[in-house]
Amino acid sequence: MVVMYNIELGKSGLLVPTVAVGCMRISDKSEKEVSAFVDTALSHGANFFDHADIYGGGKSEEVFGKAVTQPMRENIIIQTKCGIRPGRFDFSYEHIISSVDGSLKRLGTDYIDVLLLHRPDALMEPEEVAKAFDELRAKGKVRHFGVSNQNPYQIQLLQSALDMPLCVNQLQFSVMHAPMIQSGINVNMYNDSAVNRDGGVLDFCRLNKITIQPWSPMQYGFFEGCFIDNEKFPELNKTLEEIGEKYGASKTTVAFAWILRHPAKMQPVTG
């Protein structure tokens, strides 16, 4: 049995398990399969489920909502995301409100624990987002808010219009995708790893108590595939195996432990 410990999600006061359960790829599963998936997660103390309105065209939320009974709702934490439309991003008041209403209906619940803006919208009007967030919170539809894939200035711009703290920034991060760390340990060097590609988002989130949620923690590139047992990465897998043998753990567990060891207290999203 895996022992799950809790961390605070940003400055929200909400305690969450240190690993989030990603639901992007459950859209083609049956209600019975999703029920087993949820029950297995809960049996290991993993009660935080990550969704987005675009996952499976909404079907991931829908099949999850059918599998989760109402008595279970108070024992699980649901996070979903909005803001991506076909061919563009949309952080308008109208789209955020309608997206949340759609997610609530598909998930079969009357509130969402955490809502994230899904990637940055270059045309974002902070005051319009704030209007939507204020309304959603006042009506009890959303309890906490965050973002994904945003740099420090994008977060500060949005936060300037909000009266509630953003508690999450979901970012790609794994042992095979670690520019957040690489730039920090290659400061003032003449190599590609020294390039600061994200404005120091790791330290920014730590300073502002924003929880980083690493997505694709087992993948390399942009959804190119898993690096575990991948012949492209023999040295990495050899090292993971050696560490795993030392501690009696799988290579996957070691790769997750590498993320969880960081003092930023990240919450990786598996799935």
N, C-alpha and C positions, 0 to 999 in steps of 0.2 A: 504494500500500500504506500502510495506517495504521500508524504506529509506536506501540505500546502500552508505557507504562512501568508499573512496579510500585510499590505502596505497602504498608506493613505494616498488616495488619488489626488495629486496636486495639493491644493489647500481647501479641498471640498469638504473634508471631514468624513468622506465616504471611504470605508475600509474595503479593499478589494484583494482577491488572491493575486499572487505575484505573477501568475500566468493567465492570460486571457484566452478564451476559446474562440477561434476564428470560424465563422460560418459562411464564408464566401462560396464554398464548393458543395453545399448541401442541397442545392436546388433540384437535383435529379434524384434525391433520395426519397424513399417512401416515408409515410408518417411513422411506421413502425421502426424503420431504420433510424430516423431522427430521434425518436423517443429513446432508443437504446443509446444513441450518441450522447444525448443530454444526461441520461441516467448515469452513464459511465463517467462523464465529466463531474457530475455532482458527487458521485461516490468517492472521488479523489479530492474533493474540496474546491473544484474549479467551477465556480458558479457565475463567472463573468463571461458573457457571450457578446462577441463583436459582430455587428451586421453593417450593411449599407443598403440604401434603397435600390442601388443598381445591381447588387449581387444577384445573378440569375434573373435579371429583369424584374426583381421584386419577389421571385419565387422562393429565394432562400428565407426571407422573412416570413413568407406565407406558410411554408411547410413547417418552419420552426413554431409559428404561432399555433398551428393545429396540433403539434406534438406536445406543447406545454399546457398543462391543465391550469385552471385558475388557482387552485390551492398551492401550486408550485410557484406562482408568480412572486410572492413576497420573499421567497428564498433564492431568487436568482436576480442578477444584475444585467440589464440589457443596455448595450451601447449600439447606436446606429449612426450612420453618416448620411449627409445630403449635400447637394451642390453641384453634382455632375449631371449634365444633360447631354443628349446625343450631339457630339461635335463641339461642345462648349461647356464652360462652367457658369453657374448662376447662383449668386449669393443675394438675390433680390428678396425683399420681404415676402412677396407673393409666393415665390418658389419655395422658400424655406418653410413657410406655414403649410403650404399644400403638400410638400414632401413629408413633413412630420405627420400630418393627418393620414396620409397614405400608409406610412410605416406603422402607425398605431393600429390601423384597421387590419393590415396584413399580419401583424404580430399578435393581434387579439388581446391588446392591453390598453389601458387608459392612460398610461404614462411611460416615458422613456427615462431611464436613469441618467444616461449620458448621451448627448448629441454632439457629433463632430462635424465641422465643415470639411468636406471631402476635397482636399487639395486647394491651392490658392485660386482665387478669381481676380484677374488683373483689373477688372472693372468694379471691384467691391466698393460699396459705400458703407463705411463703418456704422453710420447712424441708422442705416436701413437694417443692417444685421442686428444692431442693438434693439431696434423696435420689435423685430421678430422674436429675439431671445426674451425680451421683457414680457411680451405677450404669452409666449409658451410657458414661461416660468410662472407667471401670474395665474394662468389657467390650470396649472398643475400638470401640464403635458410633458414637460421636460424639467429635470431637477438640476442637472449640471451640464456644462458646456466645454467644448475644446475644439481643436483644429487638427489638421493633418498636413504633413509635408510643407510646413511654413517656416520661414526664416525669422530671426529675431525682430527685424523691422516690420515685417508683415503682422506678426503677433502684437507688437507694440501699437501699431496703427489701429488694429481692431480693438485692442484692450482700452485704448484711449476713449472709446465711446461706450464702454460697458461698465456697469456697476457691480458685476460679479466676476470673480477671477476665472480665467481660462485654466482648466485643470489638466488638459492633455494635449500633447503634440505627437501624432502618430508619424513615425519616420522609418524609412527602410534602414535596417541595421542587422548585420550578422557577422560571423567570423570571416565571411568572404565579401562583405560590403561594410567597411568600417571607416569611411572618410572622416566621420566625426571625431574619431580617435587618432587616425593617421596624421591629420593636419596638426593636431595638438602636440604630437611627439616628434614632428619634423619642422618645427618652427625655425625660420631663418635658413632653411636648407635649399639647395638648388636641385630639387627633384619634384616629381609630380605629386608625391604624397604631401608635400608642404603646402600645396594649393588649398586655401580655405574656400570651400565650395558652398558653405551654408551659413556664413556669417558668425561662426562660433555658436551654433544653436545648442550644442550639448551643454556648454557652460552657462549659456543664457537660461536654459530651462532649469538647470540646477539652482542658479541664483534666484530665480523667480518661482521656484517650487512648482514647476510644471512637469508632470509625469510623462516621460517619453515611453511610447508604446512601439517597440520595434516590430515592423511587419516584414514578412518573408524571412524569418530568422533562420530558416533552413535552406534558403535559396541563394544563388549567385546571379549577378546581372539583374535585368528587369524581367522577372518571371522566366528566366532561361532554364531553370531546373534546380533540382536538389544537389547539393555538393556531397552529401553523405553517400559513400560507396560509389562515387563518380570517378571513373578512370582518368578524368581530366585533372584530378587533384590527389595524386598518390601520396605526396608528402603530408598534406593536411590530414588525410584519412589515417595514415600511419600514426601520426601524432595523437589524433583523437582516440584511436584504438589503444595506444600505449597508456594514455591517461585513464581511459575507461577500465583497462585491466587492473590498474593500480587501485582504483576506487570501486570496482565492481559495478560499473555503469556502462550503458550503451554509448555509442558515438554521438547519437542524437542528444542524449542527456548531457554529455560533456559540452556540446555546442551551446545548449541552453544555459548550462552553468557558467560558461564564459561570459554570457550577457548578464546573467544575474549577479555575477561577482562585482560588476561595476558599481561604485558607490552612488551612482545617480538613482539607484533603486528603480530600474526600468521594469516595465510590465510587457514582456514579449507576447505577441499574438500568434498562437499556434493555429493549425487548421489544415 
